[in-house]
Amino acid sequence: MLDLEKKLENLKTPEIELLSHKQKLRALLLERYAQKQVFSPFKGAVPLGFALIVLFALVLRFPAFQRQDIALAKEIALRDADFKLLIEQGGIIKETQLSDSKAYMLVDLGESDAGNTQKLAAPLSVSGLTFLVEVDFKEKKVSQIKELSQPSLSFSQKEEAAVREISQQSERVKKEIPLEAEIKEIRPVLIQLKLVKKGNKVEVLPEKEAMIIYQKNGQSWEGMIDLKTASVKKIELVGEKE
């Protein structure tokens, strides 16, 4: 619109010498251009607005669809004798992920009931207390119950560097631990296993925190660092020279 106005302002018309003629021509062109601009958007506005309403409704409904599928997965799983036995023995569904016509559940079984897993139709070892349950929606059955062993934990150099940086920048560490104290050890601590969706696959990955040990002159402090929030959760004096 502004470009058109500038062009019309600078329009040179040898056949129109009078200023009044130029003004009339400019007004006529602007009026016609404005009409096109005003009405053309409204021609497409109705379908666009309708599409936005439908999209908004789908977004609002998506969690409801997910909840229905999760409820259906649980209903299918409870028909399976092994899964039902896990729940009866105190198993708790900690998390559910949906992917590629399947549902994946993490089921935690309390230590007091771990010894009873030999009752399952397909015996499982009792070294771990977390199970991955796979439910197939197409077949409407539990396609797999797999015991998850405790993962071997370690920190990459990048993760360890991140822990050190969080410690160095923490105001809490500066207040509670002497400046001269050295970091003697950094080790990962398993918080829980998590289901992580990657494309059409679901992986079980450990969620870790960092335990960090500071020492100075026979004194030791133990800190816990949350890598997700990049914060120091706790610090306590755990040893002191007598």
N, C-alpha and C positions, 0 to 999 in steps of 0.2 A: 504493500500500500504506500509506504513512504517513498519507495523507489519510483513508483508511478507518479506520485505527486511531484517529485523532483524533475522527472522527465517532462511532465506537462508544464512545469514552471519554466523550463528552459527550451520549450518547444518553439522552433522557428518556422513560421508559416508565411512565406512570401505573399501568398494569395490573400491572406487575412491581415490587413494592415491596421485595422481599428482595434483598440484595446478591448472594447466591448465585445467584439466578435471572438477574441481570444478567450475572454472570460466565459462566454456562453459555451464555447467548445470544451473548455476545461471542465465546466460544471456538468455538461452532458456526459463526458467520458467518465468522470468520477461517479456520477449517479449510476451509470450502467455497471461499472466495475463493482461498486458497493453492493448493488443488488445481487450480483453473482456471488460475492463473498458472503453475504448474509444468508442467502438461501441454500447454497451448495452444501455447507456443513450440516444443515438440518436434514438434508436428504439422506446422509449417512449416519446421522446421530441416532436415529431410532434403532437400527440393527446393532450399532456399536453399544448403545445403552443396554439393550436387551442382552447382548453377549456378556457385558460386565455384570449384570444382575445374575445371570446363570452361573458365571464363574465364581462370583461371591457366594452363591448358594452352595456350590460344590465344595468350596473351601470350608464352609461352615459344616457341611455334612461329612467331610473326610474323616474327622476324628470319630464320628458316630459309626461310619463304615468299619473303621479299624476296630472299634470296641466290639462290634458284632462279629467280626472275623476272629478276634481273640476269644470271645465267648464260645464260638463254634469250635475252635481248636481245642478248648478245654473239654467241651462236651464230647468230641470225638475221642480225645485222649482217655477220658474216664471210662470208656468202653473197653480199654485195653487192660488186661489183668495185671501186668507188671506196673504200669503207671498208677493204676488204682491202689496197688499195694504200697508203692512209694508214698502216696498221699496219706494212706491210712497209718503208715508208720511215722508220720510227722513231717513228710516232705512239704516244702513250701515253694511255690512258683515265685521266683524272684524277679523274673523278667521274661517278656515275650517279644519276639520280632517276627514280622511277616515278610516273606520274600519268595517270589517265583512259585506261587500256588502252594506254599508250605508255611508252616508256623514252627518257630524254634523256641523252646522253653528252657530256661535254666531252673533246675529244681535243686534246692538245698535240703539235705537230710541231716538231722541232728545227730551228734556223735553217739548219743545213747541208743539210737536206733540203727546205727550203721551195721551192727552185727547181724541184723535180721535180713540183709539183702540176699542171703543164700536161699531164701524162700522164692525168689523170682524164678519164673519159668526158664529164663536165660540167665544163669548165675553170673553175677558181677563180683569183681574183687572189692574189698572193703577198704582199700588204701586211701580212697578219696570220698568226699561227702557231697560232691556236686555232680549233677547229671545233666546231660544235654538230651532233650527229648525233641524228636522231629515228627511233626504231624503232616501227613500228605492230604491236602484237601480233595484232590481228584480221586484218590483211592479211599478217602474217608477212613483212614486208619493211622495208627502210630507206626511209622516206618523205621524208627530207630530209637533206642534208649542207650546212651553211651555214657559211661562214667568218665569224668574228667579228673585226671591226676593233677596234683598241685604243680603248677608250672615252675620251671627253674627260672629264678629271677636274677637279673643283672641290669646294671645301668650302662648305657652307651656313654662314650666320652662326651657327647653333646648333652645328654641328660645330667651327667655328673657336673659338667660346667654350669648348667642351668641351676643346679642345687647350690653350688658355691656362690653364684651371683645373687640368688635370692637371699642367702644367708648374709652376704656382705651388705646388701641394701636394706635389710630388715632393721627397723627402728627398735623392735623388741629385742633382737639379738644385741644391738649396741647398748641397750639399757641393762640387760640381765647377764651378759657375759663380758668379762674383761677383754679389752682390745687386744691384749697380748696373747690371748688363748688361741691355740692352734686347732685346726680341724684334723683329727686323727683318723676318722673313719666316716665313710658314707656308704650306707647299704640300703637296698630297696626293701620295702615291707609290702606284702600283698594285702590289699584292702578287700578286694572282691574280684570275681570274674565278671566280665561284661560281654553282652552280645553286640557286635559291631557290624552294621550292614555295609558291604562293599559291593556295589553293583547289584547283581542278582544273587550274591553269596552272603552268608552270615558267618562271621568268625567269632570265636571266643577268645577274648584278649584279657590279660590281667590289668587291673587298675591298681597303680602303685603309688605309694608315698615314700618319702626318703627319711630314714633315720640318720641323724648326723651327730657325731660325738666330738665335743670340744674338750681340750685339756690345757691346764696351766698349773704348774707347781703342785702336782699331785691331786688337784681337783679335777673332776669330770662333770660335764654337763651333757645332757641328752636332749636333742631337739627333734621335732617332727615337722617335716615340710610337705605341704600340699602342692604338688606340681601343677595341678589344674588351676588353682587360684593364685599360684606363686606367692604363697604366704606361709609364715611360721605358725603352726597350730599350737605347739606347746614347747616349753623349755623347763627342764628341771635338773637340779643338782643330784647326781646319782652316786658320786663318790668323793670322799674328802680325805686327804692325808691326815693321819692322827699325830 
